[in-house]
Amino acid sequence: MAADVDVRGMAHLTGGGLVDNPPRVFPEGLGAVVREGSWPVPPLFELILERGRVSREEGYRALNMGLGFLFMVPAAQQQQALDALRAAGETPYVVGELERGSGVRFEGGNA
């Protein structure tokens, strides 16, 4: 990512997925809201949930539901970060934001 984007945190979504990994880099007193439907969930993940009778909540905890890596940047630099990632050949999505609180909560879609 371009050096002029102030990356405040990063989370690699493996083993712990979208629930346990991101909070490891949040400052004290902050949590995140993740907006379901803000990225395309690959059909394979939906199939695993359906055929494996896995709850969506567990899918977020145990799987990444199609997200591999999160960057946390100041809102004022969001577009700059998206442009830098696109220029690097990535397909980025804005999936949520930090908020007062702790942990990760899901909003919208199938939450």
Stockholm file with secondary structure:
# STOCKHOLM 1.0

chainA/1-111         MAADVDVRGMAHLTGGGLVDNPPRVFPEGLGAVVREGSWPVPPLFELILERGRVSREEGYRALNMGLGFLFMVPAAQQQQALDALRAAGETPYVVGELERGSGVRFEGGNA
#=GR chainA/1-111 SS CCTTSCCCEEEECSSSHHHHSGGGGSCTTEEEEEETTSSCCCHHHHHHHHHTTCCHHHHHHHSCTTCCEEEECCGGGHHHHHHHHHHTTCCCCCCEEEEESSSEEEESTTC
#=GC SS_cons         CCTTSCCCEEEECSSSHHHHSGGGGSCTTEEEEEETTSSCCCHHHHHHHHHTTCCHHHHHHHSCTTCCEEEECCGGGHHHHHHHHHHTTCCCCCCEEEEESSSEEEESTTC
//
